[in-house]
Amino acid sequence: MRKANRSATRAHGRQHLTAHQKRELAALAVLPDDQIDTSDIPELPVRAWKDAVRGRFYRPVKQAVSLRLDADVVAWLKKPGKGYQTRANYLLRQQMLAATGKSSR
């Protein structure tokens, strides 16, 4: 079995761009939108977007923190099983949204 070439990839398994690809992207970046040939990727009709949901796959960036909680609170969060940190985040998010007057996603 061959080992994967890890030097050719970066974070999240994406490939590095070649020099040729970088030149092509740079050339496209300076062109006005109306001069870019998009005939091989035509726009979708308006009806295709009627059920679209903005932010459906959005995942907020997580930040590791150290937090001291009362032992009974941690026990309560852990009682239903796996995922106590997710539950704590959900509860805190609900409080944050209520306090700021924003609705949840």
C-alpha positions in Angstrom: 0.0 0.0 0.0 1.4 3.4 -1.0 1.5 6.3 1.5 -0.4 9.4 0.7 1.6 12.3 -0.5 1.0 14.7 2.4 3.3 17.4 1.1 0.9 18.0 -1.9 -2.0 18.8 0.4 -2.7 21.4 3.0 -5.3 21.8 5.7 -8.6 20.0 5.0 -7.1 17.8 2.3 -7.2 20.5 -0.4 -4.5 20.4 -3.1 -2.0 23.3 -3.6 -2.5 25.3 -6.8 0.0 24.8 -9.5 1.9 27.9 -10.9 -0.2 27.6 -14.0 -3.5 27.6 -12.1 -2.3 30.6 -10.0 -1.6 32.5 -13.2 -5.0 31.6 -14.7 -6.8 32.8 -11.5 -4.8 36.0 -11.4 -5.7 36.7 -15.1 -9.4 36.1 -14.3 -9.3 38.3 -11.2 -8.4 41.4 -13.3 -11.1 40.8 -15.9 -14.5 42.5 -15.6 -17.3 40.0 -14.9 -18.9 40.5 -18.3 -15.7 39.4 -20.1 -15.4 36.0 -18.3 -16.7 33.1 -20.3 -19.2 31.3 -18.2 -21.1 29.5 -21.0 -20.1 26.1 -19.7 -21.7 27.0 -16.3 -25.0 28.7 -17.2 -26.9 30.5 -14.4 -29.7 28.6 -12.7 -33.3 29.8 -13.4 -35.0 31.8 -10.6 -37.3 28.8 -9.8 -34.2 26.7 -8.9 -33.5 29.1 -5.9 -37.1 29.2 -4.5 -36.3 26.6 -1.7 -32.7 27.7 -1.1 -31.7 28.3 2.5 -29.0 30.8 3.4 -26.5 29.5 5.9 -27.8 25.9 5.9 -24.3 24.4 6.1 -22.7 27.2 8.2 -20.9 26.0 11.2 -19.6 28.6 13.6 -15.9 28.5 14.4 -15.3 26.7 17.7 -12.8 28.0 20.3 -11.4 25.7 23.0 -11.8 27.2 26.5 -11.2 26.2 30.0 -14.3 26.8 32.1 -15.0 26.0 35.8 -18.6 24.8 36.3 -20.3 23.5 39.4 -20.0 19.7 39.7 -23.8 19.3 39.7 -24.1 21.3 36.5 -21.5 19.1 34.7 -23.3 16.0 36.0 -26.6 17.3 34.7 -25.1 18.0 31.3 -23.5 14.6 31.1 -26.5 12.6 32.3 -28.2 12.2 28.9 -24.9 10.7 27.5 -22.3 11.7 24.9 -22.3 15.3 23.8 -22.3 17.3 27.0 -20.2 20.1 25.5 -22.6 20.4 22.5 -25.5 20.6 25.0 -23.7 23.3 27.0 -23.0 25.2 23.8 -26.6 24.9 22.7 -27.9 26.2 26.1 -25.5 29.1 26.1 -26.3 30.0 22.5 -30.1 30.0 23.3 -29.4 32.4 26.2 -27.2 34.6 24.1 -29.8 34.8 21.4 -32.6 35.6 23.9 -30.4 38.3 25.5 -29.5 39.9 22.2 -33.0 39.6 20.8 -31.9 37.5 17.8 -33.7 34.4 16.7 -32.0 31.0 16.3 -31.1 29.6 12.9 
